[in-house]
């Protein structure tokens, strides 16, 4: 009996670490390309809802059918002084667009709000000279706004700050700050000399972010403690950075919309 027990103790001590690792779920996720739409205005970002996607390009927004990419409506904010819409998100029939004066200094930002049915401008919220930097994207989760504020390197740096000052800010629905986090150093290095350009919450509770031009999406989550976002993995993606959107309107499927500005295309990839 003693020999048999000793054998099992030895076996357990040798195999337990490997056995345990097989029980720990590994994070495995990919982006599977599904569709591509040719849209000449695709230079900054894309937003999406159940029936349409919205291409955002500095001073203009174009509304397109999700089935064939056909142009449905256009909004032009040039005469209203809109010069740099960065990205957008559709929430309950409203398109919320991040707006800034990039690359001017001091950095100023606002949220411009549109009725998606008519693509008319219906409201605005100004941050003025925002303490956190230049507004690049926003999304909602659990009854709060999550807002990406960018800082840049080189001649686009503001007040001696560089890309390390880029942050994610959590606000209540009245735009009052609740919390804030910074990005990990490895992502800051990838963003540099530009910054975090896009972001959206997935149905899995994870945050999907992009830089300015890399063909990849960074998957993050909020930390259990501290002030630095946790980088889980990097997903190769058929995009060139910029603003992204996540479509959860189809049951059992989650798709990521992005753009390739060099090709003027909107890409759709399924998150698996």
GUFIVEX-450262 format. One record per residue (C-alpha): y, x, z. Coordinates in steps of 0.5 Angstrom, whole numbers, padded with zeros to 4 digits, always signed. Layout:
% residues N
YXZ...
% end
This chain:
% residues 272
+0000+0000+0000+0005+0006+0002+0004+0009-0005+0005+0002-0009+0011+0001-0005+0014+0008-0006+0012+0007-0013+0017+0001-0014+0022+0004-0010+0022+0010-0015+0022+0005-0021+0028+0001-0018+0032+0007-0017+0031+0010-0024+0032+0003-0028+0037-0001-0023+0043+0002-0026+0041+0001-0034+0038-0006-0032+0044-0008-0028+0048-0006-0035+0044-0011-0039+0046-0017-0034+0054-0015-0035+0057-0019-0041+0060-0014-0046+0067-0016-0049+0065-0017-0056+0070-0021-0061+0072-0020-0068+0077-0023-0073+0073-0026-0079+0078-0027-0085+0078-0034-0088+0084-0036-0092+0090-0032-0096+0096-0036-0098+0101-0033-0103+0108-0034-0100+0114-0030-0102+0118-0031-0096+0112-0028-0091+0116-0022-0088+0117-0024-0081+0112-0029-0078+0108-0035-0078+0107-0041-0074+0102-0047-0074+0100-0054-0072+0094-0059-0074+0097-0060-0082+0102-0055-0083+0104-0047-0083+0111-0045-0082+0113-0038-0085+0119-0035-0081+0123-0030-0085+0130-0028-0082+0134-0034-0083+0129-0038-0087+0123-0043-0085+0119-0046-0090+0113-0051-0089+0107-0051-0092+0100-0055-0093+0094-0052-0089+0090-0054-0095+0093-0051-0101+0099-0047-0098+0104-0052-0102+0111-0052-0100+0113-0058-0096+0120-0057-0094+0125-0051-0093+0131-0050-0087+0136-0044-0089+0140-0042-0083+0144-0037-0086+0151-0041-0086+0149-0042-0078+0149-0035-0077+0142-0034-0076+0140-0027-0078+0134-0025-0075+0128-0030-0073+0122-0026-0071+0117-0031-0069+0115-0038-0067+0110-0043-0064+0109-0051-0065+0109-0055-0058+0109-0062-0058+0112-0063-0065+0117-0058-0064+0118-0051-0067+0120-0046-0062+0123-0040-0066+0125-0033-0062+0132-0031-0065+0135-0024-0064+0141-0020-0067+0136-0014-0068+0138-0009-0070+0145-0010-0067+0147-0007-0060+0148-0010-0054+0141-0014-0056+0142-0022-0055+0137-0027-0056+0136-0035-0056+0131-0040-0058+0132-0044-0064+0128-0051-0064+0126-0055-0070+0123-0062-0071+0117-0060-0075+0117-0067-0078+0123-0066-0082+0124-0059-0081+0131-0060-0078+0135-0056-0072+0135-0060-0066+0136-0056-0060+0138-0048-0058+0137-0044-0051+0141-0038-0051+0139-0032-0047+0146-0028-0049+0145-0021-0047+0138-0021-0044+0136-0017-0039+0129-0015-0041+0131-0014-0049+0131-0017-0055+0126-0023-0056+0121-0023-0061+0116-0028-0059+0114-0034-0054+0108-0039-0052+0106-0043-0047+0101-0043-0042+0099-0047-0036+0106-0050-0036+0110-0044-0036+0113-0040-0042+0111-0033-0043+0116-0029-0047+0116-0022-0051+0122-0018-0050+0122-0012-0054+0125-0005-0054+0126+0000-0059+0126+0008-0060+0131+0012-0063+0137+0010-0066+0135+0003-0065+0134+0004-0057+0139+0000-0053+0143+0003-0047+0138+0009-0046+0132+0005-0046+0126+0006-0050+0119+0002-0052+0117+0003-0045+0122-0002-0043+0118-0007-0047+0116-0013-0043+0112-0020-0042+0116-0025-0038+0114-0031-0035+0119-0037-0034+0118-0044-0032+0120-0050-0037+0127-0049-0035+0127-0042-0037+0128-0039-0030+0124-0032-0029+0118-0033-0025+0114-0026-0026+0114-0020-0031+0109-0015-0034+0110-0008-0038+0105-0006-0043+0100+0000-0042+0102+0007-0044+0097+0007-0050+0100+0000-0053+0107+0003-0052+0105+0009-0056+0102+0005-0062+0108+0000-0062+0113+0006-0062+0118+0007-0065+0118+0000-0066+0115-0005-0061+0111-0011-0059+0113-0016-0065+0108-0022-0064+0104-0026-0058+0100-0032-0057+0095-0035-0052+0088-0036-0054+0083-0042-0052+0079-0036-0048+0085-0035-0044+0087-0028-0047+0093-0026-0050+0093-0023-0057+0099-0019-0059+0101-0015-0065+0106-0009-0066+0111-0008-0072+0106-0006-0078+0099-0004-0076+0093-0008-0078+0090-0010-0071+0091-0015-0066+0091-0013-0058+0087-0017-0054+0090-0017-0046+0090-0021-0040+0094-0021-0034+0092-0016-0028+0089-0018-0022+0094-0014-0018+0100-0009-0020+0105-0010-0026+0101-0007-0032+0098-0012-0037+0090-0010-0038+0088-0008-0045+0081-0011-0046+0080-0009-0054+0083-0008-0061+0081-0012-0066+0082-0010-0074+0086-0015-0077+0088-0017-0084+0095-0017-0082+0101-0012-0082+0103-0013-0075+0109-0018-0074+0109-0025-0071+0102-0029-0071+0100-0036-0069+0093-0039-0066+0091-0045-0069+0086-0049-0064+0087-0056-0068+0080-0056-0070+0075-0057-0065+0070-0051-0064+0074-0047-0068+0080-0042-0066+0084-0039-0072+0089-0033-0072+0095-0034-0077+0098-0027-0079+0102-0024-0085+0102-0018-0090+0109-0017-0091+0108-0012-0097+0104-0017-0100+0108-0023-0098+0101-0027-0096+0099-0031-0090+0092-0029-0088+0088-0034-0084+0082-0031-0079+0077-0034-0075+0076-0031-0068+0069-0030-0066
% end
